Every structure is written in C-alpha cells, then in structure tokens.
Amino acid sequence: MQRTDWNDLPDWRSDDLAQAWPALRLSCKALAKQARWQRVCDEAQRLGETPNPGAIRQFIENRFSPWAVRNPDGSADGLITGYYEPIIKGNRTRSERFAWPVHGVPSDMLTIDFGDLYPDLRGQRLRGRLVGNKVVPYWTRAELDRMQDRSPAPTLLWAADPIDLFFLQVQGSGRVELPDGSQVRIGYADQNGHPYQSIGRWLVNQGELPLEKASMDGIKSWAKSNPGRLAELLHSNPSYVFFKEMPASNGGPTGALGVPLTAGRSLAVDPRTIPLGAPVFLATTTPNSDRPLRRLMLAQDTGGAIKGAVRADFFWGPGPDAGAQAGRMRQQGRMWVILPNESGAL
C-alpha cells in the first residue's frame, strides 16, 4: 500500500457518506476490541446513528488516511465483480417439485488446519475423509449427488430448481422461500475442499455458448433447453458448498466479518491484503458500461474466488434484480484502504 491524499480519490467529495455510515458502524462492532480501531470506533458510536453528512466527512478525513492498494507488479487496476443474496424456492420436505437437497456439513468430513502446525500456513485448510488410517480427498459434487439418500451430509431443505441452488452455492448464502411465503435464511458453513470450476467456462469450452453469453441468465437458458445434460454441466464443477440455517433477520446476510452485509456498501476482499472491516474507497464502473461507480465501501466479506490485492466483489443486495447486476459485473477498478491515522499501513 502507498499512503496518499484524499484529493487522489476520484469523486471522493461527491459520495454521500451517510449511505455508508450504518455499514461503518457495523464494522466497528467487530473491530472495536482491536487496539488500532478502538479509538475511532468509540468516536463513531458517540456520533450516533444519523449524524449530518458534514460531521461524517470531517470524522473520516480527520481520523483516517487513504492508502492506495497496489498489485505485486506495482499496477493499480484490478478485477471487480459482483455478488448478491439469491432467493430460491424450496420446502422443508421432499416432493416431486422439491427434489434437490440443500445439504449441511457432512458428519464424516475432516478439516485440517495447517496453521495449527505451521504458522506460515495460517488460513490454509485441507478437507478430507478417513479411509482406514489414511486421509483422502473428500467426495466431489458428482460423488455426493450419486449417493442420494446415502449421503453423509444432512439435508436441511429441498430446492425446486438445481441451477438456482447451484448459484446459491456460488454466492455462499441466500434465502429459501417456502410454499407458505415465509423465508429461511441459510449461510455458508463449509466446502468440500475441491477447487471451484466455472460451469460457464465449461459451456464455452464445450462450444455450447459463446463467451459473451456465458452469464447466469445464459447458463439458466441453456440448462432449460438441455435437461438431459444437467448433471454433466453441474458435475463439471467438483466444488460443493454446505450450508447452515441462520437466524431470521431483516438485514443482509452475515459476511465473513460476522456482521450483516449492506447492499451497495459491502465488499468482499482478500483479507491477506485488505483488513476485514476496514473502509475501502472503490473506483470502478457500473456493469457493462463506462458509467463511474465510485463510493466508500466496507470490507466485510471474503470469497473463494477473491484472491489478490486489487480484487473485490461488490455486494448488490437480495433478489433477482441484484442478481442481474451481479451477474453482469466484471469491471476494472482501483481501491484505496482507509485506515486509522495511528495504525500505519498493514
């Protein structure tokens, strides 16, 4: 990171910081116990829930400094994608309509944290299962699907559409709408340890779709036209996400920071570079356009595909409209981390 000046942030003066203030205070709920954040978070709480925009700007500019994020090669631009909270149809019981299981964490899956033995490998985990006295890779998506009722993973709910369920796994959290109209919120619990492989890329490589149509809508359309190849499509990705049922809430889904995400103001980042909870100024463009999208965000989440310094995932919110925006977003952007003045660069 390189320390810079507020004037270097494009359109910094134009952003309505009041829209980011609730998300910043949510970050402080997780950060307040850390020494470098305690003073600024205490002051943010004293300012209250709805200070005037001028007070928010003065607080941020006086108590924080912007640090330009750079890639290892020194470049400033990186990939900005989008994600959302899907809402899919489902039920508590299996039926002809609701036939696709939403699985919880399997009882036989082992998680080995290398950081317990080698501090340099902190955060690196291996998932597997025990065969005799040997740890072998855990079951792939295809193997889990073929087990059906013999699966060691408990079934939490039953989904109506396998592609909707797949994209819910990609997003990592979402809601299941039951036949009575009520909703069950589910969140990421674990993953089977196999690397994620893009089914859109698989369709392109198979010659089934051109690259420009390998979007969420394009994949759904292909699946509807090719029901006999649905398993082949899904099994091209060996990764499998397991869920847990979350408490009912009117807010957004809970991110990796442990606080609810805020539509349009929460960002998923690589925590090896960007400290979770920190404000981040993002300068990018809206999906499929050159219209500027420049605003203060909060680094409140992570993602398996979010690797690298200038790399982020923009949270659009819940539902199909947010999903459409997220599915189209693949923009270039720049990032500035906003750190408390006394903390220095991390």
Short mmCIF file of the C-alpha atoms (twelve columns), coordinates in Angstrom:
data_MODEL
# 
_entry.id   MODEL 
# 
loop_
_atom_site.group_PDB 
_atom_site.id 
_atom_site.type_symbol 
_atom_site.label_atom_id 
_atom_site.label_alt_id 
_atom_site.label_comp_id 
_atom_site.label_asym_id 
_atom_site.label_seq_id 
_atom_site.Cartn_x 
_atom_site.Cartn_y 
_atom_site.Cartn_z 
_atom_site.pdbx_PDB_model_num 
ATOM 1   C CA . MET A 1   0.000   0.000   0.000   1 
ATOM 2   C CA . GLN A 2   1.042   3.583   -0.643  1 
ATOM 3   C CA . ARG A 3   -0.127  6.445   1.544   1 
ATOM 4   C CA . THR A 4   -1.920  9.084   -0.477  1 
ATOM 5   C CA . ASP A 5   -4.168  12.138  -0.154  1 
ATOM 6   C CA . TRP A 6   -7.962  12.471  -0.114  1 
ATOM 7   C CA . ASN A 7   -7.748  14.537  -3.305  1 
ATOM 8   C CA . ASP A 8   -6.376  11.465  -5.120  1 
ATOM 9   C CA . LEU A 9   -9.675  9.599   -4.641  1 
ATOM 10  C CA . PRO A 10  -11.845 10.283  -7.721  1 
ATOM 11  C CA . ASP A 11  -15.219 11.831  -6.828  1 
ATOM 12  C CA . TRP A 12  -14.479 11.491  -3.108  1 
ATOM 13  C CA . ARG A 13  -16.243 14.807  -2.464  1 
ATOM 14  C CA . SER A 14  -19.345 13.660  -4.362  1 
ATOM 15  C CA . ASP A 15  -20.028 10.479  -2.399  1 
ATOM 16  C CA . ASP A 16  -22.941 10.522  0.037   1 
ATOM 17  C CA . LEU A 17  -21.047 9.189   3.046   1 
ATOM 18  C CA . ALA A 18  -24.253 8.988   5.080   1 
ATOM 19  C CA . GLN A 19  -25.184 5.926   2.999   1 
ATOM 20  C CA . ALA A 20  -22.009 4.170   4.154   1 
ATOM 21  C CA . TRP A 21  -22.269 5.246   7.798   1 
ATOM 22  C CA . PRO A 22  -24.517 2.372   9.034   1 
ATOM 23  C CA . ALA A 23  -22.149 -0.164  7.433   1 
ATOM 24  C CA . LEU A 24  -19.135 1.532   9.027   1 
ATOM 25  C CA . ARG A 25  -20.756 1.322   12.453  1 
ATOM 26  C CA . LEU A 26  -21.490 -2.363  11.840  1 
ATOM 27  C CA . SER A 27  -17.792 -2.915  11.055  1 
ATOM 28  C CA . CYS A 28  -16.943 -1.244  14.350  1 
ATOM 29  C CA . LYS A 29  -18.968 -3.859  16.228  1 
ATOM 30  C CA . ALA A 30  -16.355 -6.385  15.097  1 
ATOM 31  C CA . LEU A 31  -13.303 -4.092  15.184  1 
ATOM 32  C CA . ALA A 32  -13.771 -2.154  18.438  1 
ATOM 33  C CA . LYS A 33  -11.719 -4.602  20.513  1 
ATOM 34  C CA . GLN A 34  -8.654  -4.190  18.289  1 
ATOM 35  C CA . ALA A 35  -6.247  -1.555  19.598  1 
ATOM 36  C CA . ARG A 36  -5.770  0.209   16.246  1 
ATOM 37  C CA . TRP A 37  -9.543  0.613   15.811  1 
ATOM 38  C CA . GLN A 38  -10.751 1.189   19.364  1 
ATOM 39  C CA . ARG A 39  -10.493 4.990   19.464  1 
ATOM 40  C CA . VAL A 40  -12.079 5.683   16.078  1 
ATOM 41  C CA . CYS A 41  -14.847 3.136   16.668  1 
ATOM 42  C CA . ASP A 42  -15.638 4.636   20.075  1 
ATOM 43  C CA . GLU A 43  -15.940 8.033   18.425  1 
ATOM 44  C CA . ALA A 44  -18.120 6.620   15.637  1 
ATOM 45  C CA . GLN A 45  -20.501 5.244   18.240  1 
ATOM 46  C CA . ARG A 46  -20.631 8.606   20.043  1 
ATOM 47  C CA . LEU A 47  -21.563 10.361  16.791  1 
ATOM 48  C CA . GLY A 48  -24.735 8.282   16.740  1 
ATOM 49  C CA . GLU A 49  -26.784 6.572   14.059  1 
ATOM 50  C CA . THR A 50  -27.597 9.594   11.880  1 
ATOM 51  C CA . PRO A 51  -25.024 12.391  12.173  1 
ATOM 52  C CA . ASN A 52  -25.161 15.054  9.486   1 
ATOM 53  C CA . PRO A 53  -23.090 14.316  6.354   1 
ATOM 54  C CA . GLY A 54  -20.624 17.075  7.148   1 
ATOM 55  C CA . ALA A 55  -19.830 15.541  10.539  1 
ATOM 56  C CA . ILE A 56  -19.268 12.137  8.920   1 
ATOM 57  C CA . ARG A 57  -16.877 13.582  6.330   1 
ATOM 58  C CA . GLN A 58  -14.970 15.567  8.963   1 
ATOM 59  C CA . PHE A 59  -14.665 12.497  11.184  1 
ATOM 60  C CA . ILE A 60  -13.321 10.290  8.376   1 
ATOM 61  C CA . GLU A 61  -10.919 12.865  6.953   1 
ATOM 62  C CA . ASN A 62  -9.544  13.809  10.392  1 
ATOM 63  C CA . ARG A 63  -9.259  10.318  11.864  1 
ATOM 64  C CA . PHE A 64  -8.308  8.251   8.823   1 
ATOM 65  C CA . SER A 65  -5.884  8.318   5.901   1 
ATOM 66  C CA . PRO A 66  -6.279  6.711   2.467   1 
ATOM 67  C CA . TRP A 67  -3.749  4.128   1.273   1 
ATOM 68  C CA . ALA A 68  -3.670  3.244   -2.438  1 
ATOM 69  C CA . VAL A 69  -3.676  -0.525  -2.972  1 
ATOM 70  C CA . ARG A 70  -1.172  -1.861  -5.483  1 
ATOM 71  C CA . ASN A 71  -0.739  -5.277  -7.067  1 
ATOM 72  C CA . PRO A 72  2.587   -7.092  -6.595  1 
ATOM 73  C CA . ASP A 73  3.725   -5.833  -10.017 1 
ATOM 74  C CA . GLY A 74  3.003   -2.235  -8.972  1 
ATOM 75  C CA . SER A 75  -0.126  -1.829  -11.096 1 
ATOM 76  C CA . ALA A 76  -3.203  -0.141  -9.635  1 
ATOM 77  C CA . ASP A 77  -6.058  -1.737  -11.603 1 
ATOM 78  C CA . GLY A 78  -7.784  -4.997  -10.805 1 
ATOM 79  C CA . LEU A 79  -10.935 -7.033  -11.360 1 
ATOM 80  C CA . ILE A 80  -14.168 -6.019  -9.643  1 
ATOM 81  C CA . THR A 81  -17.031 -8.498  -9.808  1 
ATOM 82  C CA . GLY A 82  -20.421 -8.584  -8.107  1 
ATOM 83  C CA . TYR A 83  -22.430 -10.925 -5.919  1 
ATOM 84  C CA . TYR A 84  -25.870 -10.951 -4.345  1 
ATOM 85  C CA . GLU A 85  -28.201 -12.825 -1.997  1 
ATOM 86  C CA . PRO A 86  -30.299 -15.289 -4.023  1 
ATOM 87  C CA . ILE A 87  -33.889 -16.091 -3.075  1 
ATOM 88  C CA . ILE A 88  -34.880 -19.542 -4.308  1 
ATOM 89  C CA . LYS A 89  -37.989 -21.704 -3.982  1 
ATOM 90  C CA . GLY A 90  -37.835 -24.616 -1.563  1 
ATOM 91  C CA . ASN A 91  -39.553 -26.690 1.093   1 
ATOM 92  C CA . ARG A 92  -38.879 -28.480 4.350   1 
ATOM 93  C CA . THR A 93  -39.987 -31.805 2.887   1 
ATOM 94  C CA . ARG A 94  -39.135 -33.641 -0.315  1 
ATOM 95  C CA . SER A 95  -41.653 -33.917 -3.131  1 
ATOM 96  C CA . GLU A 96  -41.723 -34.220 -6.900  1 
ATOM 97  C CA . ARG A 97  -41.465 -30.421 -7.153  1 
ATOM 98  C CA . PHE A 98  -38.874 -30.005 -4.391  1 
ATOM 99  C CA . ALA A 99  -36.337 -32.707 -5.207  1 
ATOM 100 C CA . TRP A 100 -32.899 -31.104 -4.835  1 
ATOM 101 C CA . PRO A 101 -31.265 -31.345 -1.399  1 
ATOM 102 C CA . VAL A 102 -29.733 -28.375 0.362   1 
ATOM 103 C CA . HIS A 103 -27.033 -30.056 2.431   1 
ATOM 104 C CA . GLY A 104 -25.490 -29.227 5.765   1 
ATOM 105 C CA . VAL A 105 -21.935 -30.165 6.796   1 
ATOM 106 C CA . PRO A 106 -21.273 -33.923 6.443   1 
ATOM 107 C CA . SER A 107 -20.592 -35.899 9.590   1 
ATOM 108 C CA . ASP A 108 -17.545 -37.648 8.096   1 
ATOM 109 C CA . MET A 109 -15.683 -34.625 6.679   1 
ATOM 110 C CA . LEU A 110 -12.351 -33.774 8.302   1 
ATOM 111 C CA . THR A 111 -10.937 -30.247 8.358   1 
ATOM 112 C CA . ILE A 112 -7.190  -29.999 8.931   1 
ATOM 113 C CA . ASP A 113 -5.865  -26.504 9.649   1 
ATOM 114 C CA . PHE A 114 -2.193  -26.352 8.642   1 
ATOM 115 C CA . GLY A 115 -1.757  -23.169 10.665  1 
ATOM 116 C CA . ASP A 116 -2.003  -25.218 13.866  1 
ATOM 117 C CA . LEU A 117 1.287   -26.883 12.916  1 
ATOM 118 C CA . TYR A 118 2.939   -24.342 10.626  1 
ATOM 119 C CA . PRO A 119 2.240   -20.650 11.384  1 
ATOM 120 C CA . ASP A 120 3.340   -19.650 7.874   1 
ATOM 121 C CA . LEU A 121 0.393   -21.646 6.511   1 
ATOM 122 C CA . ARG A 122 -2.234  -19.958 8.682   1 
ATOM 123 C CA . GLY A 123 -5.580  -19.961 6.921   1 
ATOM 124 C CA . GLN A 124 -4.701  -22.955 4.717   1 
ATOM 125 C CA . ARG A 125 -7.110  -25.831 5.325   1 
ATOM 126 C CA . LEU A 126 -7.470  -29.329 3.935   1 
ATOM 127 C CA . ARG A 127 -10.823 -31.110 3.734   1 
ATOM 128 C CA . GLY A 128 -10.848 -34.869 3.550   1 
ATOM 129 C CA . ARG A 129 -12.204 -38.100 4.914   1 
ATOM 130 C CA . LEU A 130 -10.652 -41.024 6.708   1 
ATOM 131 C CA . VAL A 131 -10.241 -44.368 4.929   1 
ATOM 132 C CA . GLY A 132 -8.569  -46.757 7.339   1 
ATOM 133 C CA . ASN A 133 -5.737  -44.677 8.763   1 
ATOM 134 C CA . LYS A 134 -5.316  -42.535 5.642   1 
ATOM 135 C CA . VAL A 135 -6.824  -39.115 4.877   1 
ATOM 136 C CA . VAL A 136 -8.089  -38.941 1.297   1 
ATOM 137 C CA . PRO A 137 -9.830  -36.090 -0.604  1 
ATOM 138 C CA . TYR A 138 -13.450 -35.558 0.296   1 
ATOM 139 C CA . TRP A 139 -16.225 -36.569 -2.094  1 
ATOM 140 C CA . THR A 140 -16.697 -34.427 -5.200  1 
ATOM 141 C CA . ARG A 141 -20.020 -32.882 -6.230  1 
ATOM 142 C CA . ALA A 142 -20.666 -35.772 -8.624  1 
ATOM 143 C CA . GLU A 143 -19.922 -38.370 -5.955  1 
ATOM 144 C CA . LEU A 144 -22.151 -36.644 -3.400  1 
ATOM 145 C CA . ASP A 145 -25.010 -36.423 -5.909  1 
ATOM 146 C CA . ARG A 146 -24.735 -40.098 -6.789  1 
ATOM 147 C CA . MET A 147 -25.008 -41.084 -3.106  1 
ATOM 148 C CA . GLN A 148 -28.519 -39.595 -2.895  1 
ATOM 149 C CA . ASP A 149 -30.117 -40.852 0.352   1 
ATOM 150 C CA . ARG A 150 -26.823 -42.438 1.433   1 
ATOM 151 C CA . SER A 151 -25.085 -39.059 1.619   1 
ATOM 152 C CA . PRO A 152 -23.321 -38.376 4.935   1 
ATOM 153 C CA . ALA A 153 -24.413 -34.741 4.605   1 
ATOM 154 C CA . PRO A 154 -27.699 -33.928 6.375   1 
ATOM 155 C CA . THR A 155 -30.472 -32.374 4.286   1 
ATOM 156 C CA . LEU A 156 -31.641 -29.013 5.614   1 
ATOM 157 C CA . LEU A 157 -34.178 -28.174 2.894   1 
ATOM 158 C CA . TRP A 158 -35.292 -29.220 -0.582  1 
ATOM 159 C CA . ALA A 159 -34.926 -26.837 -3.534  1 
ATOM 160 C CA . ALA A 160 -37.195 -26.614 -6.578  1 
ATOM 161 C CA . ASP A 161 -34.503 -25.808 -9.142  1 
ATOM 162 C CA . PRO A 162 -30.977 -27.280 -9.308  1 
ATOM 163 C CA . ILE A 163 -29.492 -24.313 -11.206 1 
ATOM 164 C CA . ASP A 164 -30.908 -21.830 -8.696  1 
ATOM 165 C CA . LEU A 165 -29.422 -23.962 -5.930  1 
ATOM 166 C CA . PHE A 166 -26.075 -24.067 -7.722  1 
ATOM 167 C CA . PHE A 167 -25.914 -20.274 -7.961  1 
ATOM 168 C CA . LEU A 168 -26.883 -20.010 -4.305  1 
ATOM 169 C CA . GLN A 169 -23.833 -22.179 -3.553  1 
ATOM 170 C CA . VAL A 170 -21.684 -19.897 -5.695  1 
ATOM 171 C CA . GLN A 171 -22.898 -16.838 -3.761  1 
ATOM 172 C CA . GLY A 172 -22.352 -18.606 -0.422  1 
ATOM 173 C CA . SER A 173 -25.579 -17.516 1.268   1 
ATOM 174 C CA . GLY A 174 -29.194 -16.802 0.444   1 
ATOM 175 C CA . ARG A 175 -32.811 -17.337 1.327   1 
ATOM 176 C CA . VAL A 176 -35.178 -20.218 0.628   1 
ATOM 177 C CA . GLU A 177 -38.802 -19.176 0.150   1 
ATOM 178 C CA . LEU A 178 -41.196 -21.835 1.450   1 
ATOM 179 C CA . PRO A 179 -44.637 -22.554 -0.074  1 
ATOM 180 C CA . ASP A 180 -46.371 -20.516 2.669   1 
ATOM 181 C CA . GLY A 181 -44.379 -17.413 1.691   1 
ATOM 182 C CA . SER A 182 -42.042 -17.464 4.680   1 
ATOM 183 C CA . GLN A 183 -38.289 -17.447 4.126   1 
ATOM 184 C CA . VAL A 184 -35.424 -19.403 5.635   1 
ATOM 185 C CA . ARG A 185 -32.010 -17.725 5.575   1 
ATOM 186 C CA . ILE A 186 -29.053 -20.062 5.058   1 
ATOM 187 C CA . GLY A 187 -25.356 -19.250 5.165   1 
ATOM 188 C CA . TYR A 188 -22.045 -20.793 4.210   1 
ATOM 189 C CA . ALA A 189 -20.955 -23.487 6.662   1 
ATOM 190 C CA . ASP A 190 -18.127 -25.307 4.847   1 
ATOM 191 C CA . GLN A 191 -16.925 -26.593 1.488   1 
ATOM 192 C CA . ASN A 192 -15.714 -29.992 0.305   1 
ATOM 193 C CA . GLY A 193 -12.146 -28.843 -0.424  1 
ATOM 194 C CA . HIS A 194 -12.238 -29.217 -4.204  1 
ATOM 195 C CA . PRO A 195 -11.426 -26.129 -6.315  1 
ATOM 196 C CA . TYR A 196 -14.285 -24.229 -7.889  1 
ATOM 197 C CA . GLN A 197 -14.584 -24.690 -11.655 1 
ATOM 198 C CA . SER A 198 -16.793 -22.295 -13.631 1 
ATOM 199 C CA . ILE A 199 -19.703 -24.025 -15.358 1 
ATOM 200 C CA . GLY A 200 -19.933 -21.014 -17.670 1 
ATOM 201 C CA . ARG A 201 -16.338 -21.608 -18.739 1 
ATOM 202 C CA . TRP A 202 -17.146 -25.313 -19.223 1 
ATOM 203 C CA . LEU A 203 -20.006 -24.419 -21.585 1 
ATOM 204 C CA . VAL A 204 -17.711 -22.111 -23.552 1 
ATOM 205 C CA . ASN A 205 -15.001 -24.793 -23.789 1 
ATOM 206 C CA . GLN A 206 -17.594 -27.323 -24.951 1 
ATOM 207 C CA . GLY A 207 -18.716 -24.950 -27.682 1 
ATOM 208 C CA . GLU A 208 -22.183 -24.728 -26.180 1 
ATOM 209 C CA . LEU A 209 -22.161 -20.968 -25.520 1 
ATOM 210 C CA . PRO A 210 -20.110 -18.017 -26.767 1 
ATOM 211 C CA . LEU A 211 -18.161 -16.253 -24.026 1 
ATOM 212 C CA . GLU A 212 -20.385 -13.169 -24.092 1 
ATOM 213 C CA . LYS A 213 -23.458 -15.313 -23.313 1 
ATOM 214 C CA . ALA A 214 -21.916 -17.395 -20.522 1 
ATOM 215 C CA . SER A 215 -23.707 -15.316 -17.878 1 
ATOM 216 C CA . MET A 216 -26.076 -16.521 -15.189 1 
ATOM 217 C CA . ASP A 217 -29.061 -15.938 -17.479 1 
ATOM 218 C CA . GLY A 218 -27.313 -17.652 -20.371 1 
ATOM 219 C CA . ILE A 219 -26.467 -20.697 -18.255 1 
ATOM 220 C CA . LYS A 220 -30.042 -20.947 -16.964 1 
ATOM 221 C CA . SER A 221 -31.395 -20.756 -20.504 1 
ATOM 222 C CA . TRP A 222 -29.003 -23.489 -21.698 1 
ATOM 223 C CA . ALA A 223 -29.949 -25.737 -18.772 1 
ATOM 224 C CA . LYS A 224 -33.661 -25.354 -19.529 1 
ATOM 225 C CA . SER A 225 -33.007 -26.333 -23.165 1 
ATOM 226 C CA . ASN A 226 -30.736 -29.266 -22.265 1 
ATOM 227 C CA . PRO A 227 -32.268 -31.072 -19.248 1 
ATOM 228 C CA . GLY A 228 -30.600 -34.337 -20.238 1 
ATOM 229 C CA . ARG A 229 -27.140 -32.786 -19.771 1 
ATOM 230 C CA . LEU A 230 -27.872 -31.048 -16.475 1 
ATOM 231 C CA . ALA A 231 -25.830 -33.492 -14.372 1 
ATOM 232 C CA . GLU A 232 -22.918 -33.261 -16.825 1 
ATOM 233 C CA . LEU A 233 -22.984 -29.467 -16.510 1 
ATOM 234 C CA . LEU A 234 -23.152 -29.360 -12.706 1 
ATOM 235 C CA . HIS A 235 -20.589 -32.119 -12.212 1 
ATOM 236 C CA . SER A 236 -18.020 -30.190 -14.239 1 
ATOM 237 C CA . ASN A 237 -17.541 -28.246 -11.006 1 
ATOM 238 C CA . PRO A 238 -16.270 -30.627 -8.280  1 
ATOM 239 C CA . SER A 239 -16.664 -27.999 -5.531  1 
ATOM 240 C CA . TYR A 240 -19.645 -28.316 -3.191  1 
ATOM 241 C CA . VAL A 241 -20.792 -25.795 -0.566  1 
ATOM 242 C CA . PHE A 242 -22.528 -26.898 2.626   1 
ATOM 243 C CA . PHE A 243 -24.930 -24.606 4.469   1 
ATOM 244 C CA . LYS A 244 -26.260 -23.880 7.917   1 
ATOM 245 C CA . GLU A 245 -29.581 -22.330 8.832   1 
ATOM 246 C CA . MET A 246 -29.211 -18.756 10.058  1 
ATOM 247 C CA . PRO A 247 -31.382 -16.758 12.475  1 
ATOM 248 C CA . ALA A 248 -34.222 -14.826 10.888  1 
ATOM 249 C CA . SER A 249 -33.225 -11.223 10.191  1 
ATOM 250 C CA . ASN A 250 -34.437 -8.200  8.265   1 
ATOM 251 C CA . GLY A 251 -30.860 -7.184  7.452   1 
ATOM 252 C CA . GLY A 252 -28.476 -8.557  4.880   1 
ATOM 253 C CA . PRO A 253 -26.697 -11.915 5.086   1 
ATOM 254 C CA . THR A 254 -23.827 -12.226 7.530   1 
ATOM 255 C CA . GLY A 255 -20.412 -11.831 5.905   1 
ATOM 256 C CA . ALA A 256 -17.017 -13.146 6.958   1 
ATOM 257 C CA . LEU A 257 -16.612 -10.236 9.393   1 
ATOM 258 C CA . GLY A 258 -19.613 -11.538 11.320  1 
ATOM 259 C CA . VAL A 259 -21.907 -8.564  10.656  1 
ATOM 260 C CA . PRO A 260 -24.836 -8.172  8.218   1 
ATOM 261 C CA . LEU A 261 -23.878 -7.026  4.734   1 
ATOM 262 C CA . THR A 262 -25.234 -3.744  3.367   1 
ATOM 263 C CA . ALA A 263 -26.438 -3.631  -0.241  1 
ATOM 264 C CA . GLY A 264 -24.251 -1.336  -2.326  1 
ATOM 265 C CA . ARG A 265 -21.793 -0.664  0.511   1 
ATOM 266 C CA . SER A 266 -20.303 -4.050  1.472   1 
ATOM 267 C CA . LEU A 267 -17.316 -5.505  -0.321  1 
ATOM 268 C CA . ALA A 268 -15.721 -8.953  -0.366  1 
ATOM 269 C CA . VAL A 269 -11.908 -8.733  -0.404  1 
ATOM 270 C CA . ASP A 270 -8.788  -10.828 0.026   1 
ATOM 271 C CA . PRO A 271 -8.001  -10.420 3.753   1 
ATOM 272 C CA . ARG A 272 -4.324  -11.159 3.121   1 
ATOM 273 C CA . THR A 273 -4.152  -7.613  1.731   1 
ATOM 274 C CA . ILE A 274 -7.230  -5.735  2.906   1 
ATOM 275 C CA . PRO A 275 -8.024  -5.946  6.653   1 
ATOM 276 C CA . LEU A 276 -11.569 -7.178  7.210   1 
ATOM 277 C CA . GLY A 277 -13.820 -4.429  8.487   1 
ATOM 278 C CA . ALA A 278 -11.810 -1.548  7.010   1 
ATOM 279 C CA . PRO A 279 -13.420 1.166   4.885   1 
ATOM 280 C CA . VAL A 280 -12.374 0.924   1.234   1 
ATOM 281 C CA . PHE A 281 -12.901 3.570   -1.416  1 
ATOM 282 C CA . LEU A 282 -13.749 1.852   -4.696  1 
ATOM 283 C CA . ALA A 283 -13.437 3.466   -8.125  1 
ATOM 284 C CA . THR A 284 -14.927 1.301   -10.860 1 
ATOM 285 C CA . THR A 285 -17.822 1.378   -13.348 1 
ATOM 286 C CA . THR A 286 -21.354 0.016   -13.336 1 
ATOM 287 C CA . PRO A 287 -21.896 -3.384  -15.009 1 
ATOM 288 C CA . ASN A 288 -21.456 -3.457  -18.785 1 
ATOM 289 C CA . SER A 289 -20.870 0.286   -19.007 1 
ATOM 290 C CA . ASP A 290 -18.339 3.051   -18.541 1 
ATOM 291 C CA . ARG A 291 -20.514 4.957   -16.045 1 
ATOM 292 C CA . PRO A 292 -18.464 5.706   -12.913 1 
ATOM 293 C CA . LEU A 293 -19.241 3.780   -9.714  1 
ATOM 294 C CA . ARG A 294 -17.164 5.483   -7.050  1 
ATOM 295 C CA . ARG A 295 -18.026 5.236   -3.384  1 
ATOM 296 C CA . LEU A 296 -16.950 4.356   0.134   1 
ATOM 297 C CA . MET A 297 -17.401 0.643   0.832   1 
ATOM 298 C CA . LEU A 298 -16.719 -1.601  3.840   1 
ATOM 299 C CA . ALA A 299 -14.575 -4.746  3.556   1 
ATOM 300 C CA . GLN A 300 -16.958 -7.086  5.356   1 
ATOM 301 C CA . ASP A 301 -16.703 -10.350 3.453   1 
ATOM 302 C CA . THR A 302 -14.384 -12.754 1.643   1 
ATOM 303 C CA . GLY A 303 -14.844 -15.279 -1.160  1 
ATOM 304 C CA . GLY A 304 -13.091 -18.308 -2.565  1 
ATOM 305 C CA . ALA A 305 -12.546 -16.577 -5.915  1 
ATOM 306 C CA . ILE A 306 -11.451 -13.251 -4.398  1 
ATOM 307 C CA . LYS A 307 -7.671  -13.572 -4.465  1 
ATOM 308 C CA . GLY A 308 -5.229  -10.726 -4.989  1 
ATOM 309 C CA . ALA A 309 -4.589  -7.174  -3.848  1 
ATOM 310 C CA . VAL A 310 -6.742  -5.083  -6.214  1 
ATOM 311 C CA . ARG A 311 -9.588  -7.601  -6.358  1 
ATOM 312 C CA . ALA A 312 -13.072 -7.265  -4.888  1 
ATOM 313 C CA . ASP A 313 -16.670 -8.476  -5.075  1 
ATOM 314 C CA . PHE A 314 -19.393 -5.803  -4.858  1 
ATOM 315 C CA . PHE A 315 -22.481 -6.840  -2.846  1 
ATOM 316 C CA . TRP A 316 -25.626 -5.763  -4.715  1 
ATOM 317 C CA . GLY A 317 -28.231 -6.998  -2.219  1 
ATOM 318 C CA . PRO A 318 -31.043 -9.600  -2.332  1 
ATOM 319 C CA . GLY A 319 -33.259 -10.856 -5.119  1 
ATOM 320 C CA . PRO A 320 -33.333 -11.161 -8.913  1 
ATOM 321 C CA . ASP A 321 -32.635 -7.500  -9.756  1 
ATOM 322 C CA . ALA A 322 -29.481 -7.571  -7.638  1 
ATOM 323 C CA . GLY A 323 -28.630 -10.912 -9.221  1 
ATOM 324 C CA . ALA A 324 -28.898 -9.423  -12.706 1 
ATOM 325 C CA . GLN A 325 -26.472 -6.631  -11.774 1 
ATOM 326 C CA . ALA A 326 -24.074 -9.022  -10.075 1 
ATOM 327 C CA . GLY A 327 -24.129 -11.445 -12.983 1 
ATOM 328 C CA . ARG A 328 -23.126 -8.736  -15.444 1 
ATOM 329 C CA . MET A 329 -20.418 -7.138  -13.324 1 
ATOM 330 C CA . ARG A 330 -16.869 -7.772  -14.483 1 
ATOM 331 C CA . GLN A 331 -15.225 -4.363  -14.397 1 
ATOM 332 C CA . GLN A 332 -11.778 -2.904  -13.859 1 
ATOM 333 C CA . GLY A 333 -11.285 -0.799  -10.769 1 
ATOM 334 C CA . ARG A 334 -8.952  0.763   -8.218  1 
ATOM 335 C CA . MET A 335 -9.069  0.598   -4.434  1 
ATOM 336 C CA . TRP A 336 -7.921  2.702   -1.501  1 
ATOM 337 C CA . VAL A 337 -7.943  1.301   2.039   1 
ATOM 338 C CA . ILE A 338 -8.987  3.862   4.661   1 
ATOM 339 C CA . LEU A 339 -7.010  3.232   7.860   1 
ATOM 340 C CA . PRO A 340 -6.974  4.994   11.251  1 
ATOM 341 C CA . ASN A 341 -4.168  7.542   11.360  1 
ATOM 342 C CA . GLU A 342 -2.360  5.893   14.262  1 
ATOM 343 C CA . SER A 343 -2.398  2.431   12.723  1 
ATOM 344 C CA . GLY A 344 0.021   2.868   9.810   1 
ATOM 345 C CA . ALA A 345 -0.098  0.582   6.778   1 
ATOM 346 C CA . LEU A 346 -0.795  -3.103  7.390   1 
# 
